[in-house]
Amino acid sequence: MLRAEAGARVAVLGASTNEERYSFKAVRMLKEHGFLPIPVHPAGHVVDQLQAVKSLDDIKEKVDTLSMYVGEKISSHQLDKILRLKPRRVIFNPGAENKELADKLQKNGIEVVEACTLVMLRTEQF
């Protein structure tokens, strides 16, 4: 697994405004570690002082990593959007696992990781 370099853009699908949610903590910790998080949520709200985009299709910049915080019911409908985004890797955080989607992403050359973004950042494995 190749680690991301500081300054890389990281899309956080399912970013929450609730500071207790792991997706909010991920946005904050990514910033603290020098990454450029892009919160993604259909409501388009502000997450830790960053304006969220409503869809992966709204991201026009190159994204290194997509960190998933949505369940299979939502993520199963994201394949085409993820393929258009072309992230180097997708991290399925605990509770966001989706084997069928992961298999399709891998078949399209996207690295798939089942891990916790927060733990990866804390242990310098991100």
Backbone as a printed PyTorch tensor [residue, N CA C, xyz], in Angstrom:
tensor([[[  0.8500,  -1.1850,   0.0000],
         [  0.0000,   0.0000,   0.0000],
         [  0.8880,   1.2390,   0.0000]],

        [[  0.7200,   2.0450,  -0.9940],
         [  1.4620,   3.2920,  -1.1190],
         [  0.7820,   4.3710,  -0.2930]],

        [[  1.5530,   5.1050,   0.4860],
         [  0.9750,   6.1640,   1.3200],
         [  0.7860,   7.4390,   0.4990]],

        [[ -0.1750,   8.2490,   0.9400],
         [ -0.4470,   9.5320,   0.2900],
         [  0.5470,  10.5680,   0.7810]],

        [[  0.8640,  11.5160,  -0.0650],
         [  1.7710,  12.5920,   0.3290],
         [  0.9640,  13.7500,   0.9040]],

        [[  1.5630,  14.4540,   1.8530],
         [  0.9200,  15.6450,   2.4200],
         [  0.5570,  16.5830,   1.2760]],

        [[ -0.5830,  17.2200,   1.3920],
         [ -1.0590,  18.1160,   0.3390],
         [ -1.9840,  17.4300,  -0.6440]],

        [[ -2.0720,  16.0970,  -0.5710],
         [ -2.9610,  15.3670,  -1.4680],
         [ -4.4180,  15.6420,  -1.1040]],

        [[ -5.2780,  15.6420,  -2.1210],
         [ -6.7060,  15.8280,  -1.8890],
         [ -7.3400,  14.4990,  -1.5060]],

        [[ -8.2140,  14.5660,  -0.5130],
         [ -8.9100,  13.3740,  -0.0230],
         [-10.4010,  13.6950,   0.0590]],

        [[-11.2010,  13.0080,  -0.7330],
         [-12.6490,  13.1720,  -0.6610],
         [-13.1800,  12.3160,   0.4850]],

        [[-14.0770,  12.8860,   1.2790],
         [-14.6710,  12.1820,   2.4180],
         [-16.1700,  12.0640,   2.1370]],

        [[-16.5820,  10.8930,   1.6470],
         [-17.9800,  10.6790,   1.2880],
         [-18.7860,  10.3490,   2.5320]],

        [[-19.7860,  11.1780,   2.8130],
         [-20.6020,  11.0200,   4.0040],
         [-20.1520,  11.9160,   5.1340]],

        [[-19.4240,  12.9720,   4.8120],
         [-18.9160,  13.9000,   5.8290],
         [-20.0680,  14.5100,   6.6210]],

        [[-19.9150,  14.5300,   7.9250],
         [-20.9670,  15.0050,   8.8190],
         [-20.5880,  16.3270,   9.4810]],

        [[-21.6080,  17.0970,   9.8470],
         [-21.3780,  18.3190,  10.6200],
         [-21.2940,  18.0270,  12.1150]],

        [[-21.6330,  16.8120,  12.5230],
         [-21.6150,  16.4050,  13.9280],
         [-20.1770,  16.0710,  14.3500]],

        [[-19.6320,  16.8670,  15.2490],
         [-18.2340,  16.7000,  15.6480],
         [-17.9520,  15.3480,  16.2980]],

        [[-18.9700,  14.6280,  16.7280],
         [-18.7850,  13.3110,  17.3370],
         [-18.6840,  12.1930,  16.3080]],

        [[-19.0640,  12.4650,  15.0670],
         [-19.0450,  11.4340,  14.0240],
         [-17.6310,  11.2610,  13.4950]],

        [[-17.2990,  10.0250,  13.1540],
         [-15.9550,   9.7270,  12.6460],
         [-15.6800,  10.4450,  11.3330]],

        [[-16.7070,  10.6410,  10.5240],
         [-16.4850,  11.3330,   9.2530],
         [-16.0910,  12.7910,   9.4700]],

        [[-16.6430,  13.4420,  10.4930],
         [-16.2250,  14.8050,  10.8370],
         [-14.7840,  14.7820,  11.3450]],

        [[-14.4970,  13.8300,  12.2350],
         [-13.1400,  13.7150,  12.7900],
         [-12.1190,  13.4480,  11.6960]],

        [[-12.5080,  12.6990,  10.6740],
         [-11.5960,  12.4200,   9.5680],
         [-11.2510,  13.6990,   8.8130]],

        [[-12.2570,  14.5240,   8.5350],
         [-12.0050,  15.7930,   7.8370],
         [-11.0230,  16.6340,   8.6580]],

        [[-11.2890,  16.7530,   9.9450],
         [-10.4330,  17.5600,  10.8130],
         [ -9.0100,  16.9910,  10.8690]],

        [[ -8.8860,  15.6860,  11.0630],
         [ -7.5560,  15.0900,  11.2020],
         [ -6.7800,  15.1240,   9.8860]],

        [[ -7.4780,  14.9890,   8.7660],
         [ -6.8020,  15.1210,   7.4740],
         [ -6.1810,  16.5120,   7.3520]],

        [[ -6.9440,  17.5470,   7.7310],
         [ -6.4070,  18.9140,   7.7070],
         [ -5.1830,  19.0230,   8.6120]],

        [[ -5.2890,  18.4720,   9.8240],
         [ -4.1890,  18.5480,  10.7880],
         [ -2.9200,  17.8550,  10.2880]],

        [[ -3.0900,  16.8590,   9.4380],
         [ -1.9420,  16.1200,   8.9010],
         [ -1.4680,  16.6600,   7.5410]],

        [[ -2.0080,  17.7940,   7.1300],
         [ -1.5120,  18.4440,   5.9140],
         [ -2.1680,  17.9980,   4.6240]],

        [[ -3.2760,  17.2470,   4.7110],
         [ -4.0010,  16.8510,   3.5130],
         [ -5.0820,  17.8830,   3.2110]],

        [[ -5.6580,  17.7940,   2.0280],
         [ -6.7050,  18.7210,   1.6010],
         [ -8.0200,  17.9500,   1.4980]],

        [[ -8.7790,  17.8780,   2.5950],
         [-10.0310,  17.1270,   2.5500],
         [-11.1130,  17.8550,   1.7710]],

        [[-11.9160,  17.0700,   1.0830],
         [-13.0790,  17.5820,   0.3700],
         [-14.2900,  16.8470,   0.9380]],

        [[-15.0580,  17.5020,   1.8280],
         [-16.2520,  16.8610,   2.3690],
         [-17.2970,  16.6840,   1.2670]],

        [[-17.9650,  15.5240,   1.2790],
         [-19.0020,  15.2390,   0.2870],
         [-20.2540,  14.7960,   1.0350]],

        [[-21.3490,  15.5470,   0.8310],
         [-22.6290,  15.2170,   1.4540],
         [-23.7340,  15.8670,   0.6390]],

        [[-24.8310,  15.1390,   0.3780],
         [-25.9070,  15.7130,  -0.4570],
         [-26.4640,  17.0450,   0.0470]],

        [[-26.3530,  17.3050,   1.3530],
         [-26.8560,  18.5710,   1.8940],
         [-25.9280,  19.7360,   1.5730]],

        [[-24.6790,  19.4460,   1.1980],
         [-23.7380,  20.5090,   0.8640],
         [-23.4270,  21.4320,   2.0210]],

        [[-23.4430,  20.9000,   3.2290],
         [-23.2160,  21.7330,   4.4080],
         [-21.7180,  22.0230,   4.6350]],

        [[-21.4280,  22.8300,   5.6260],
         [-20.0490,  23.1560,   5.9750],
         [-19.5730,  22.1670,   7.0390]],

        [[-18.4180,  21.5580,   6.7940],
         [-17.8420,  20.5750,   7.7050],
         [-16.4770,  21.0850,   8.1460]],

        [[-16.3420,  21.3850,   9.4110],
         [-15.0850,  21.8940,   9.9700],
         [-14.5260,  23.0460,   9.1260]],

        [[-15.3850,  23.9980,   8.8340],
         [-15.0580,  25.2170,   8.0940],
         [-14.7550,  24.9860,   6.6130]],

        [[-15.1010,  23.8060,   6.1010],
         [-14.9290,  23.5110,   4.6780],
         [-16.2980,  23.2930,   4.0480]],

        [[-16.5320,  23.9580,   2.9330],
         [-17.7920,  23.7860,   2.2240],
         [-17.8170,  22.4100,   1.5600]],

        [[-18.8270,  21.6340,   1.8790],
         [-18.9670,  20.3180,   1.2590],
         [-19.5110,  20.4600,  -0.1580]],

        [[-19.1400,  19.5210,  -1.0060],
         [-19.7680,  19.3900,  -2.3120],
         [-20.8950,  18.3760,  -2.1490]],

        [[-21.8760,  18.4390,  -3.0250],
         [-23.0610,  17.5920,  -2.8730],
         [-22.8910,  16.2010,  -3.4700]],

        [[-21.9190,  16.0510,  -4.3640],
         [-21.7360,  14.7780,  -5.0630],
         [-20.2710,  14.6240,  -5.4680]],

        [[-19.8500,  13.3860,  -5.6340],
         [-18.4960,  13.1450,  -6.1420],
         [-18.3200,  13.7820,  -7.5140]],

        [[-19.4070,  13.8750,  -8.2730],
         [-19.3410,  14.4940,  -9.6030],
         [-19.0220,  15.9850,  -9.5460]],

        [[-19.1990,  16.6120,  -8.3790],
         [-18.9090,  18.0390,  -8.2340],
         [-17.4220,  18.3180,  -8.0070]],

        [[-16.6290,  17.2810,  -7.8360],
         [-15.1880,  17.4530,  -7.6030],
         [-14.4850,  17.4790,  -8.9470]],

        [[-13.8020,  18.5770,  -9.2120],
         [-13.1190,  18.7300, -10.5030],
         [-11.6030,  18.5530, -10.3790]],

        [[-11.0800,  18.6080,  -9.1510],
         [ -9.6480,  18.4750,  -8.9380],
         [ -9.2550,  16.9990,  -8.8570]],

        [[ -7.9730,  16.7330,  -9.0430],
         [ -7.4270,  15.3840,  -8.8930],
         [ -7.5180,  14.9840,  -7.4220]],

        [[ -8.0410,  13.7910,  -7.1710],
         [ -8.1850,  13.2790,  -5.8150],
         [ -7.3110,  12.0340,  -5.6700]],

        [[ -6.4880,  12.0220,  -4.6180],
         [ -5.6470,  10.8540,  -4.3650],
         [ -6.4600,   9.7250,  -3.7480]],

        [[ -7.2590,  10.0690,  -2.7270],
         [ -7.9500,   9.0520,  -1.9360],
         [ -9.4080,   9.4390,  -1.7260]],

        [[-10.2650,   8.4260,  -1.7480],
         [-11.6620,   8.5820,  -1.3700],
         [-11.8660,   7.7810,  -0.0930]],

        [[-12.2780,   8.4530,   0.9580],
         [-12.5390,   7.8050,   2.2420],
         [-14.0540,   7.6800,   2.3990]],

        [[-14.5320,   6.4330,   2.4960],
         [-15.9650,   6.1500,   2.4990],
         [-16.5130,   6.0480,   3.9130]],

        [[-17.5510,   6.8410,   4.1850],
         [-18.2740,   6.7950,   5.4610],
         [-19.7630,   6.6040,   5.2250]],

        [[-20.1190,   5.9170,   4.1750],
         [-21.5140,   5.6240,   3.8930],
         [-21.6720,   4.1100,   3.7760]],

        [[-22.8500,   3.6260,   4.0980],
         [-23.1200,   2.2010,   4.0290],
         [-23.3240,   1.7170,   2.6070]],

        [[-23.4430,   0.4110,   2.5140],
         [-23.5780,  -0.2580,   1.2210],
         [-24.7910,   0.2330,   0.4280]],

        [[-25.8650,   0.5600,   1.1210],
         [-27.0870,   1.0260,   0.4440],
         [-26.8070,   2.2760,  -0.3980]],

        [[-25.9470,   3.1540,   0.1080],
         [-25.5910,   4.3770,  -0.6260],
         [-24.4030,   4.1290,  -1.5550]],

        [[-23.3790,   3.4650,  -1.0520],
         [-22.1460,   3.3160,  -1.8420],
         [-22.3470,   2.4720,  -3.0910]],

        [[-23.3090,   1.5530,  -3.0700],
         [-23.5470,   0.7000,  -4.2420],
         [-23.9360,   1.5110,  -5.4770]],

        [[-24.4290,   2.7270,  -5.2660],
         [-24.8530,   3.5830,  -6.3820],
         [-23.7700,   4.5960,  -6.7780]],

        [[-22.5650,   4.4310,  -6.2570],
         [-21.5010,   5.4100,  -6.4930],
         [-20.4410,   4.9530,  -7.4950]],

        [[-20.5380,   3.7210,  -8.0160],
         [-19.4750,   3.1700,  -8.8630],
         [-19.1080,   4.1030, -10.0170]],

        [[-20.0820,   4.5230, -10.8100],
         [-19.7720,   5.3720, -11.9720],
         [-19.1230,   6.6850, -11.5420]],

        [[-19.5930,   7.2610, -10.4520],
         [-19.0220,   8.5170,  -9.9650],
         [-17.5880,   8.3200,  -9.4880]],

        [[-17.3370,   7.2100,  -8.8190],
         [-15.9740,   6.9310,  -8.3510],
         [-15.0480,   6.7030,  -9.5310]],

        [[-15.5170,   5.9850, -10.5310],
         [-14.6840,   5.7380, -11.7140],
         [-14.3830,   7.0380, -12.4520]],

        [[-15.3450,   7.9590, -12.5040],
         [-15.0900,   9.2680, -13.1330],
         [-14.0910,  10.0810, -12.3050]],

        [[-14.1580,   9.9660, -10.9840],
         [-13.2540,  10.6920, -10.0880],
         [-11.8240,  10.1750, -10.2020]],

        [[-11.6840,   8.8740, -10.4470],
         [-10.3750,   8.2180, -10.6180],
         [ -9.4320,   8.4180,  -9.4290]],

        [[ -9.8800,   8.1180,  -8.1990],
         [ -8.9360,   8.2050,  -7.0820],
         [ -7.9220,   7.0710,  -7.1920]],

        [[ -6.7690,   7.2710,  -6.6190],
         [ -5.7560,   6.2140,  -6.6070],
         [ -6.2200,   5.0600,  -5.7320]],

        [[ -6.9060,   5.4120,  -4.6290],
         [ -7.3950,   4.3710,  -3.7260],
         [ -8.7010,   4.8100,  -3.0740]],

        [[ -9.4140,   3.7990,  -2.5780],
         [-10.6480,   4.0140,  -1.8300],
         [-10.4860,   3.2930,  -0.4970]],

        [[-10.7320,   4.0280,   0.5860],
         [-10.6870,   3.4450,   1.9280],
         [-12.1180,   3.2160,   2.3910]],

        [[-12.4360,   1.9540,   2.6930],
         [-13.7250,   1.6060,   3.2680],
         [-13.5410,   1.5610,   4.7790]],

        [[-14.0470,   2.5770,   5.4650],
         [-13.9490,   2.6490,   6.9200],
         [-14.8850,   1.6190,   7.5460]],

        [[-14.6510,   1.2510,   8.8190],
         [-15.5300,   0.2790,   9.4780],
         [-16.9980,   0.6780,   9.3690]],

        [[-17.8170,  -0.2670,   8.9270],
         [-19.2330,  -0.0160,   8.7240],
         [-19.5740,   0.4000,   7.3080]],

        [[-18.5600,   0.7200,   6.5100],
         [-18.7820,   1.1560,   5.1310],
         [-18.3560,   0.0920,   4.1180]],

        [[-18.0130,  -1.0870,   4.5980],
         [-17.5430,  -2.1420,   3.7050],
         [-18.5970,  -2.4770,   2.6490]],

        [[-18.1080,  -2.7810,   1.4380],
         [-18.9900,  -3.1440,   0.3320],
         [-18.1630,  -3.9970,  -0.6240]],

        [[-18.2170,  -5.3070,  -0.4320],
         [-17.3690,  -6.2210,  -1.1940],
         [-17.6000,  -6.1150,  -2.6950]],

        [[-18.8540,  -6.0590,  -3.1040],
         [-19.1550,  -5.9820,  -4.5340],
         [-18.5500,  -4.7230,  -5.1620]],

        [[-18.7160,  -3.5850,  -4.5090],
         [-18.1360,  -2.3390,  -5.0060],
         [-16.6150,  -2.4120,  -4.9800]],

        [[-16.0590,  -2.9450,  -3.9010],
         [-14.5990,  -3.0640,  -3.7840],
         [-14.0360,  -3.9020,  -4.9330]],

        [[-14.6890,  -5.0130,  -5.2450],
         [-14.2230,  -5.8740,  -6.3420],
         [-14.2470,  -5.1310,  -7.6700]],

        [[-15.2990,  -4.3770,  -7.9270],
         [-15.4100,  -3.6170,  -9.1820],
         [-14.3370,  -2.5310,  -9.2620]],

        [[-14.0610,  -1.8790,  -8.1350],
         [-13.0290,  -0.8430,  -8.1250],
         [-11.6640,  -1.4490,  -8.4190]],

        [[-11.3720,  -2.5760,  -7.7810],
         [-10.0830,  -3.2370,  -8.0110],
         [ -9.9400,  -3.6680,  -9.4640]],

        [[-11.0090,  -4.1540, -10.0570],
         [-10.9690,  -4.5600, -11.4660],
         [-10.6980,  -3.3660, -12.3760]],

        [[-10.9810,  -2.1670, -11.8890],
         [-10.7200,  -0.9390, -12.6510],
         [ -9.4180,  -0.2670, -12.2270]],

        [[ -8.5670,  -0.9870, -11.5000],
         [ -7.2400,  -0.4860, -11.1660],
         [ -7.1720,   0.4540,  -9.9740]],

        [[ -8.2140,   0.5000,  -9.1710],
         [ -8.2220,   1.3670,  -7.9920],
         [ -7.8950,   0.5270,  -6.7670]],

        [[ -6.9220,   0.9670,  -6.0000],
         [ -6.5540,   0.2660,  -4.7790],
         [ -7.6890,   0.3690,  -3.7700]],

        [[ -7.9880,  -0.7330,  -3.1200],
         [ -9.0450,  -0.7810,  -2.1120],
         [ -8.4230,  -1.1420,  -0.7720]],

        [[ -8.7880,  -0.3830,   0.2640],
         [ -8.2840,  -0.6120,   1.6070],
         [ -9.4730,  -0.6670,   2.5520]],

        [[ -9.5460,  -1.7110,   3.3730],
         [-10.5430,  -1.7570,   4.4380],
         [ -9.8070,  -1.4250,   5.7260]],

        [[ -9.9850,  -0.1950,   6.1870],
         [ -9.2600,   0.2890,   7.3600],
         [ -9.9410,   1.5560,   7.8570]],

        [[ -9.4690,   2.0360,   8.9840],
         [ -9.9840,   3.2700,   9.5540],
         [ -9.0520,   4.4190,   9.1930]],

        [[ -9.5900,   5.4160,   8.5210],
         [ -8.7940,   6.5810,   8.1380],
         [ -8.1230,   7.2130,   9.3560]],

        [[ -8.8450,   7.3110,  10.4640],
         [ -8.2900,   7.9240,  11.6760],
         [ -7.0870,   7.1440,  12.1990]],

        [[ -7.1990,   5.8340,  12.2440],
         [ -6.0880,   4.9980,  12.7120],
         [ -4.9090,   5.0930,  11.7430]],

        [[ -5.2000,   5.0780,  10.4540],
         [ -4.1360,   5.1900,   9.4620],
         [ -3.3670,   6.4940,   9.6230]],

        [[ -4.0860,   7.5880,   9.8780],
         [ -3.4370,   8.8850,  10.0700],
         [ -2.5960,   8.8810,  11.3570]],

        [[ -3.1640,   8.3590,  12.4430],
         [ -2.4580,   8.3550,  13.7280],
         [ -1.2030,   7.4910,  13.6970]],

        [[ -1.2110,   6.4390,  12.8910],
         [ -0.0570,   5.5120,  12.8460],
         [  0.8320,   5.7680,  11.6320]],

        [[  0.6130,   6.8920,  10.9630],
         [  1.4050,   7.3060,   9.8030],
         [  1.4100,   6.2720,   8.6970]],

        [[  0.2560,   5.6170,   8.5040],
         [  0.0960,   4.6450,   7.4130],
         [ -0.7790,   5.1970,   6.2910]],

        [[ -1.2390,   6.4500,   6.4470],
         [ -2.1330,   7.0300,   5.4610],
         [ -1.3710,   7.3380,   4.1880]]])
